[in-house]
């Protein structure tokens, strides 16, 4: 009886904090997101063991993560699906804002067949999440060891060409909520050129609902942009590819964010 009363009191106190404190709501939402993400990733491991290294293994966690958006007070829309490259692998580049970008991947994974991601090797040792990541085809690299990292990139290039895979990457390399995109790193572009596959830019509206100890309800627009060809390109063309990709992604991030503001969706959930 005491445990039940204690639990009810704790839940009531948490609910009050959620309502009255922006900082508490910020912490609680990220804790909920982290717990659900790990739980959803690991839940289907027994099933995934039957089909190791298959990108389709991530479809169940992706579905569950998309469903959980309601708890966080978020809504999403996806446009530009007609631009998804067909009959070829590609390098998919997405602007990086927060840990909740995982939900962006959860929306792209089902509509971009043969998707995969590259992750630092240390993630594999965070079990059982590391096993789940391996089972859906994550490519782990040792970022400290340049030789090992280059070998993994070469292997990724082979996977892209042979399986017509799509590698989802964040070219900024780190998360940022600033209005301007951070400078793009060269790794993704080296991979695209070496693999002789196009670049598929994806622009995501700014998380205006997210700030310092603030996590409000919000609406996120995802726009899949036309591909940028790497045909005939060499490493010498990478600076030009970076400039071209940065420009088109930056313009579309600004456009999507402006549309959210114009429609009164800046920090609010779109009314149904």
C-alpha positions in Angstrom: 0.0 0.0 0.0 2.8 2.4 0.9 4.5 1.7 -2.4 1.3 2.5 -4.3 0.8 5.8 -2.4 4.5 6.7 -2.9 4.2 6.0 -6.7 1.0 8.0 -7.0 2.6 10.9 -5.1 5.7 10.8 -7.3 3.6 10.8 -10.5 1.4 13.7 -9.2 4.6 15.7 -8.3 6.1 15.0 -11.7 2.8 16.1 -13.5 2.8 19.3 -11.5 6.5 20.0 -12.4 5.7 19.2 -16.1 2.9 21.9 -16.0 4.6 24.7 -14.1 8.3 24.4 -14.8 9.8 24.8 -18.3 13.2 23.5 -17.1 11.6 20.4 -15.5 9.7 19.7 -18.7 12.9 20.1 -20.7 14.7 17.5 -18.5 11.7 15.1 -18.4 11.1 15.1 -22.1 14.7 14.3 -22.9 14.8 11.6 -20.2 11.6 10.1 -21.7 13.0 10.4 -25.2 16.2 8.6 -24.2 14.5 5.8 -22.4 12.0 5.2 -25.1 14.6 5.3 -27.9 16.7 2.6 -26.1 13.7 0.5 -25.3 12.2 0.7 -28.8 15.6 -0.1 -30.4 16.2 -3.2 -28.1 12.6 -4.5 -28.0 12.7 -6.3 -31.4 16.3 -7.8 -30.9 14.9 -11.4 -30.9 13.3 -10.8 -34.3 16.3 -8.9 -35.7 18.6 -11.8 -34.8 16.8 -13.8 -37.5 17.9 -11.3 -40.1 21.2 -9.8 -39.0 22.6 -6.7 -40.8 19.3 -6.0 -42.5 18.3 -2.4 -42.7 14.6 -3.4 -42.5 15.3 -4.4 -38.9 15.1 -0.7 -38.0 11.5 -0.4 -39.3 10.0 -1.5 -36.0 12.0 0.9 -33.8 11.3 3.6 -36.4 7.6 3.1 -36.2 7.6 3.1 -32.4 9.7 6.3 -32.3 7.4 8.1 -34.7 4.5 7.1 -32.5 6.2 8.5 -29.4 6.4 12.0 -30.9 3.0 12.7 -29.4 4.4 12.3 -25.9 7.0 15.0 -26.7 4.3 17.3 -28.2 5.8 17.1 -31.7 4.3 16.8 -35.2 6.1 16.2 -38.4 5.5 16.5 -42.2 7.6 15.2 -45.1 7.6 16.6 -48.6 9.7 16.1 -51.7 9.4 12.3 -51.7 9.3 12.4 -55.5 13.0 13.5 -55.3 14.2 10.3 -53.6 16.9 8.8 -55.8 15.9 5.5 -57.5 18.0 2.7 -58.8 21.1 4.0 -57.1 22.7 4.3 -53.7 23.3 7.8 -52.4 24.7 9.8 -49.5 21.8 11.5 -47.6 22.8 14.7 -45.8 20.7 16.2 -43.1 21.2 19.3 -41.0 21.9 18.4 -37.3 20.2 20.2 -34.4 19.6 17.9 -31.5 19.5 14.3 -30.2 15.8 14.2 -31.2 17.1 14.2 -34.9 16.7 10.4 -34.4 13.0 11.0 -35.1 14.0 12.5 -38.5 15.8 9.3 -39.3 12.7 7.4 -38.1 10.7 9.2 -40.8 13.3 8.8 -43.6 14.2 5.1 -43.0 10.9 3.6 -44.2 10.7 5.8 -47.4 14.4 5.4 -48.3 15.0 1.7 -48.7 18.4 0.1 -47.8 19.3 3.0 -45.4 22.2 2.8 -43.0 24.2 5.1 -40.8 27.9 5.4 -39.7 28.6 5.6 -36.0 31.7 5.7 -33.8 32.8 2.2 -32.7 32.2 3.0 -29.0 28.5 3.0 -29.5 28.6 -0.8 -30.2 29.8 -1.4 -26.6 26.7 0.3 -25.2 24.7 -2.9 -24.9 22.1 -4.0 -25.8 21.7 -0.9 -27.9 25.0 -1.6 -29.7 23.7 -5.0 -30.7 20.5 -3.6 -32.0 22.4 -1.0 -34.1 24.7 -3.7 -35.5 21.7 -5.8 -36.4 20.1 -3.1 -38.5 23.3 -2.5 -40.4 25.1 0.4 -38.7 28.7 0.8 -39.9 31.0 1.3 -37.0 34.3 3.1 -37.4 37.2 3.9 -35.1 37.6 7.7 -35.4 40.9 7.7 -33.5 42.5 5.3 -35.9 42.6 7.1 -39.3 43.6 3.9 -41.2 40.6 2.0 -39.7 38.3 4.9 -40.4 39.4 5.1 -44.0 39.0 1.3 -44.4 35.4 1.6 -43.1 34.7 4.4 -45.5 36.0 2.3 -48.4 33.8 -0.6 -47.2 30.9 1.8 -47.0 31.5 2.8 -50.6 31.3 -0.8 -51.7 28.1 -1.3 -49.8 26.6 1.8 -51.4 27.5 0.5 -54.9 26.6 -3.1 -54.5 23.4 -2.8 -52.5 22.3 0.6 -53.7 22.4 1.7 -50.1 21.6 5.1 -48.7 24.0 6.4 -46.0 22.3 9.0 -43.8 24.8 11.5 -42.4 24.9 14.9 -40.7 27.6 16.9 -42.6 27.9 19.5 -39.8 29.4 16.9 -37.6 27.9 18.2 -34.4 24.5 19.5 -33.2 23.6 23.2 -33.4 20.5 25.2 -32.7 22.0 28.3 -34.3 20.2 30.0 -37.2 23.0 29.4 -39.6 24.2 25.9 -40.5 27.6 25.0 -39.2 30.4 24.5 -41.8 30.1 21.1 -43.5 32.9 18.6 -42.9 34.4 16.8 -45.9 33.9 13.2 -44.9 30.4 12.7 -46.4 31.5 14.3 -49.7 34.6 12.1 -50.0 32.3 9.1 -49.5 29.9 10.3 -52.2 32.7 11.0 -54.7 34.6 7.8 -54.0 31.3 5.8 -54.3 30.3 7.7 -57.5 26.8 8.2 -56.2 24.7 11.4 -55.9 24.2 13.5 -52.8 20.6 13.7 -51.5 20.2 16.8 -49.4 17.4 16.9 -46.7 16.4 20.1 -45.0 14.7 20.2 -41.7 13.1 23.3 -40.2 14.7 24.9 -37.2 13.7 23.6 -33.8 12.3 26.9 -32.6 10.5 25.0 -29.8 13.8 23.9 -28.3 16.1 26.2 -26.4 18.1 26.5 -23.1 16.1 24.5 -20.6 13.0 24.8 -22.9 11.3 22.0 -24.8 7.9 23.2 -26.0 5.4 21.6 -28.4 6.4 22.0 -32.0 5.9 21.3 -35.7 8.8 20.0 -37.8 9.0 20.2 -41.6 11.2 17.8 -43.5 12.0 18.5 -47.2 13.8 16.0 -49.4 15.6 18.0 -52.1 16.7 17.1 -55.6 20.0 15.2 -55.8 23.3 16.7 -56.5 25.3 14.7 -59.0 28.9 13.7 -58.3 29.4 12.2 -61.8 32.8 13.0 -63.1 33.9 14.5 -59.8 37.2 14.0 -58.1 38.5 15.1 -54.7 39.4 18.4 -56.2 35.7 19.1 -56.8 34.8 18.5 -53.1 35.0 22.2 -52.1 32.5 23.1 -54.9 30.2 20.2 -53.9 30.3 21.4 -50.3 29.5 25.0 -51.3 26.6 23.9 -53.6 25.1 21.5 -51.0 25.5 24.0 -48.1 23.7 26.7 -50.2 20.7 24.7 -51.1 20.3 23.2 -47.7 20.7 26.5 -45.9 18.1 28.2 -48.3 15.6 25.4 -47.7 16.1 25.4 -43.9 15.4 29.1 -43.9 12.3 28.7 -46.1 10.8 25.9 -44.1 11.4 27.8 -40.8 9.8 30.9 -42.3 6.8 28.9 -43.4 6.4 27.6 -39.9 6.5 31.1 -38.5 4.1 32.4 -41.2 1.6 29.6 -40.4 1.8 30.2 -36.6 3.7 26.9 -36.0 6.7 28.5 -34.4 6.9 26.5 -31.2 3.4 25.1 -31.5 1.8 21.9 -32.7 -0.2 22.3 -35.9 -3.8 22.1 -35.2 -5.7 19.3 -36.8 
